[in-house]
Amino acid sequence: MKAMILAAGRGERMRPLTDHIPKPLLPVGGQPLIAHHLHRLKQSGFHDIVINHAWLGNQIEAALGDGKRYGLNIRYSPEAEGGLETAGGIATALPLLGNAPFLVINGDILTDIDFQAAYSIAAQLPERRQSAYLWLVPNPPHHPNGDFFLNNQSVSATSDNTHAALTFSGCGVYRPELFSDIPPHTRAKLAPLLRQAMQQNKVGGELHTGLWLDVGTPERLQEAENYMQLHSSPA
């Protein structure tokens, strides 16, 4: 199974830190933010990783290389300046991701979501006739209204008034067919695509109550740094 890390964002809210360094390379706990994903993916049994990039993408390739130092095989999906949005970036990377379900992770989060669970989730998607499986999290202070609703491992865009909205974590398992109608190198957002699939009951999911930080501002970058300092093992 392959995994894709989304790393093409400009990081506007993180400026001026991201004026000269891409957000995935900002240091957290003594290493680039994206490296935390790479270590956990390796520990979870992944080997083949795809990373898309746009803003200062050459720095990402120079820093991570082919992935051997992490015990991984990394391939890159470069995008033009400005990027292609999430769905467009995934659709463009499909030739690298293959025909089987794959894991996608936002590059600007810090989380302990169980990536190893993606293997069993991927195996069950065809049987469940689902196109996607999302990890949702409790709404953080900066996103109080949430994104989607969860009911018995089924994710919907509307509420039956018995379930509160939750926030999409940026982590999900997808079947490539979900993106088949998006031409490569075309800008396309993920949320409308997911909502369309939800109308057909093709999106599953679960609630993650562990670590999840959206490292989108300098303040939340410091929060991530504080977390790593508090939970790092002594040498």
C-alpha positions in Angstrom: 0.0 0.0 0.0 1.2 3.5 -0.9 0.9 6.7 1.1 0.8 10.3 -0.2 1.8 13.3 1.9 0.3 16.6 0.8 3.0 19.3 0.9 2.1 21.7 -1.9 0.5 24.5 0.2 2.0 28.0 0.3 1.5 28.4 4.1 0.1 31.9 4.0 -0.9 31.9 7.6 2.6 30.9 8.6 4.3 33.8 7.0 6.9 35.2 7.3 8.3 31.8 8.4 7.3 30.2 5.0 8.6 33.0 2.8 11.9 31.2 2.4 11.1 27.6 3.6 8.2 25.4 2.8 5.8 24.7 5.7 6.5 20.9 5.7 10.2 21.6 6.5 9.6 23.9 9.5 11.3 22.3 12.5 9.3 20.6 15.2 11.1 18.6 17.9 14.4 19.0 16.1 13.3 17.7 12.7 11.2 18.8 9.8 7.4 18.6 10.5 7.0 16.2 7.5 9.7 13.9 8.9 7.4 12.9 11.8 5.0 11.5 9.2 7.8 9.7 7.4 9.0 8.0 10.7 5.5 6.9 11.6 4.8 5.6 8.1 8.0 3.5 8.2 7.0 2.2 11.6 3.5 1.3 10.2 4.9 -0.8 7.4 4.8 1.6 4.5 7.6 1.8 2.0 6.4 3.7 -1.0 5.6 7.4 -0.4 4.5 10.1 -2.8 4.9 13.7 -1.9 3.4 16.6 -4.0 4.9 20.0 -3.8 4.6 23.5 -5.4 6.0 26.3 -3.2 9.8 25.9 -2.8 9.4 22.2 -3.7 13.0 21.9 -4.6 13.9 22.4 -1.0 11.6 19.5 0.0 13.3 17.2 -2.6 16.7 18.3 -1.4 15.9 17.8 2.2 14.2 14.4 1.9 15.9 13.0 -1.2 14.8 9.5 -2.3 13.8 8.6 1.3 16.6 6.1 1.9 17.6 7.8 5.1 14.1 7.1 6.4 14.0 3.6 5.1 11.5 4.6 2.5 11.2 5.1 -1.2 10.0 8.6 -1.9 8.7 9.9 -5.3 7.6 13.4 -6.0 4.7 14.9 -7.8 5.6 18.5 -8.6 2.9 21.1 -9.3 3.1 24.6 -10.8 3.3 27.6 -8.5 0.0 28.0 -6.6 -0.6 24.3 -6.5 -3.6 22.3 -7.6 -5.7 22.1 -4.4 -6.0 18.7 -2.7 -8.1 16.7 -5.1 -6.2 18.1 -8.1 -2.9 17.2 -6.5 -4.1 13.7 -5.7 -5.5 13.2 -9.2 -2.2 14.4 -10.8 -0.3 11.9 -8.6 -2.4 8.9 -9.5 0.2 7.4 -11.9 2.6 7.2 -9.0 -0.1 5.9 -6.6 -1.3 3.0 -8.7 -4.6 1.3 -8.9 -5.1 0.2 -5.2 -6.5 2.2 -2.3 -3.9 4.6 -0.8 -3.4 6.6 2.4 -3.3 10.4 2.2 -2.0 12.7 5.0 -1.9 16.4 5.2 1.7 17.5 5.6 1.0 20.3 8.0 -0.5 18.3 10.9 1.0 16.5 13.9 -0.9 13.4 14.9 -0.8 9.9 16.3 -3.5 8.5 14.1 -2.9 4.8 13.5 -1.6 4.7 10.0 -1.2 0.9 10.1 -5.0 0.6 10.3 -5.1 2.0 6.7 -4.2 -1.5 5.5 -7.4 -3.2 6.8 -9.5 -0.1 5.9 -8.3 -0.3 2.3 -9.1 -4.0 2.1 -12.7 -3.3 3.3 -13.5 -0.4 1.0 -14.5 -2.4 -2.1 -16.6 -4.8 0.1 -18.4 -1.8 1.7 -18.7 -0.1 -1.7 -17.0 3.0 -0.3 -14.7 5.4 -2.1 -13.2 7.0 1.0 -12.6 6.5 4.7 -11.8 9.6 6.8 -10.5 10.2 10.3 -12.5 12.9 12.0 -11.4 14.8 15.2 -13.1 16.9 17.8 -13.4 20.5 16.6 -10.4 22.6 17.5 -10.9 26.2 18.8 -9.9 27.7 15.4 -12.5 25.5 13.6 -15.5 25.3 16.0 -18.2 24.4 13.4 -16.5 21.3 12.0 -16.8 19.8 8.6 -18.8 16.5 8.5 -21.0 14.3 10.6 -20.3 10.8 11.7 -23.0 8.1 12.4 -22.0 4.5 12.8 -18.8 4.8 10.7 -20.7 6.6 8.0 -19.7 10.2 7.2 -22.2 12.7 5.8 -22.3 16.4 5.0 -25.6 17.0 6.6 -27.0 16.4 10.1 -30.0 14.5 11.4 -29.8 16.8 14.5 -28.6 13.9 16.6 -24.9 14.2 15.8 -22.6 17.2 16.2 -20.2 18.1 13.3 -16.6 17.0 13.6 -13.5 18.3 11.9 -11.8 16.4 9.0 -8.3 15.5 10.2 -6.7 15.7 6.7 -6.0 11.9 6.9 -8.0 9.4 4.8 -7.9 6.3 2.7 -9.1 6.6 -0.9 -9.8 4.5 -3.9 -8.3 6.0 -7.0 -11.7 5.9 -8.8 -12.8 8.8 -6.6 -10.5 11.1 -8.6 -10.9 9.5 -12.0 -13.0 12.4 -13.5 -10.4 15.0 -12.6 -7.9 15.6 -15.4 -4.3 15.8 -14.3 -2.8 19.2 -13.6 -6.3 20.6 -13.0 -7.2 22.6 -9.8 -9.9 20.8 -7.8 -10.9 20.9 -4.2 -11.5 17.7 -2.1 -14.5 18.7 -0.1 -17.0 19.0 -3.0 -15.8 15.6 -4.2 -16.3 14.0 -0.8 -19.7 15.6 -0.4 -20.8 14.1 -3.7 -19.6 10.7 -2.6 -21.4 11.2 0.8 -24.7 11.6 -1.0 -24.2 8.1 -2.4 -23.2 6.7 1.1 -19.7 6.0 -0.2 -17.7 7.6 2.6 -16.9 5.9 5.9 -15.0 7.1 8.9 -14.2 7.2 12.5 -13.5 9.6 15.4 -9.9 10.0 16.5 -9.5 11.4 20.0 -5.7 11.3 20.3 -3.1 13.7 19.2 -4.0 16.0 16.4 -2.7 19.5 15.8 -3.2 21.6 12.7 0.2 23.3 12.5 -1.1 26.2 10.4 0.1 29.3 12.3 3.2 30.3 14.2 1.2 29.9 17.4 0.2 26.4 16.6 3.8 25.6 15.5 4.9 26.6 19.0 2.1 24.4 20.4 3.5 21.5 18.4 7.0 22.2 19.6 5.8 22.3 23.2 4.1 19.0 22.7 7.2 17.4 21.3 9.4 18.7 24.1 6.9 17.4 26.7 6.6 14.0 25.2 10.1 13.4 23.8 12.0 10.5 25.4 15.2 11.5 27.3 18.4 10.6 25.5 
